[in-house]
Amino acid sequence: MTTTITPPVTTPPPSTVVEAPVNKPRKHWASRLLFGYTWLIIAWLCLPIAVMILFGFNDTKGRYNQRWDGFTTKWWTRLGEYPELTKALEVSLIVAVVTMVVAGALGTLIGLALGRYSFRGHGAMNFLMFATISSPELVMGASLLSFFVSDGVGLGIITIVIAHIMFSISFVAVVVRARVLTLDRYAEEAARDLGATPWTTFWLVTFPMIFPAVLSGGLLAFALSIDDFVITNFTSGTVVTFPLWIWGVTRVGIPPQVNIMGTLIFLVGLLIAVASAVSTGRRAKR
């Protein structure tokens, strides 16, 4: 008789699974360094603006508004104390607004053509746009002066406007062209399939899509025009703009009203930028 011995059955101990702790991703030191460097550059760029705003409240006792002598708001009530300064600012604003409108319209059409169509001279036109942006203002100012003098055109506000439009068109065209290259062509094709004419398609479909770029280009043209000095100095003649007036009084002392007007211009530009950002954000959510 054979006896079979069965080995005892042992139950394995319950397995204990140890979960590895989930470590939250840590920012690398290079990312923190880049973050701090970025804010340092922003603070460095904003420092002159902060100084300009601050010295608009300086209770200066002399002609040179370069040392802090105390806080006061009296200069804000005496903003029109220098009629020449007010006139110069008016001239700069008129030139900047006209430049923004004309250069914005012409630059938009050029940017639309460069971004949408292929034609003979397309590459040369692109090169010309970027060459105008990269060329020194001294070269452009001297060439425009030679052109106006050789043709017998009297220097004045008209020549200033022409010069500002000429060097601002390229900036508007480049901004609009970049937006046109990313347009959704299917939206325009859908509008044409539904019976819209090319003109209706442009105003109801294309233009709303490129409007942020058109607005950005126009504001850029306005900013370039209102603070331009080199080209304006060549083509102004006897007309004095805001930058030219400031340069002319640096030898006798810049009054605090200059800081106040600069502060107002900065605040208006800041409000327009904030309004544009808010409008773009709402449009993106929709």
HUMO-V999575 format. One line per field, one symbol per residue. ss: DSSP state (H for helix, E for strand, - for the rest). A space follows every 10 residues. Layout:
ss->???
//
This chain:
ss->---------- ---------- --------HH HHHHHHHHHH HHHHHHHHHH HHHHHHHE-- ---------- E--HHHH--- --HHHHHHHH HHHHHHHHHH HHHHHHHHHH HHHHHH---- -HHHHHHHHH HHHH--HHHH HHHHHHHHHH ------HHHH HHHHHHHHHH HHHHHHHHHH ----HHHHHH HHH----HHH HHHHHHHHHH HHHHHHHHHH HHHHHH---H HHHHH----- -HHHHHHHH- -----HHHHH HHHHHHHHHH HHHHHHHHHH HHHHH-
//
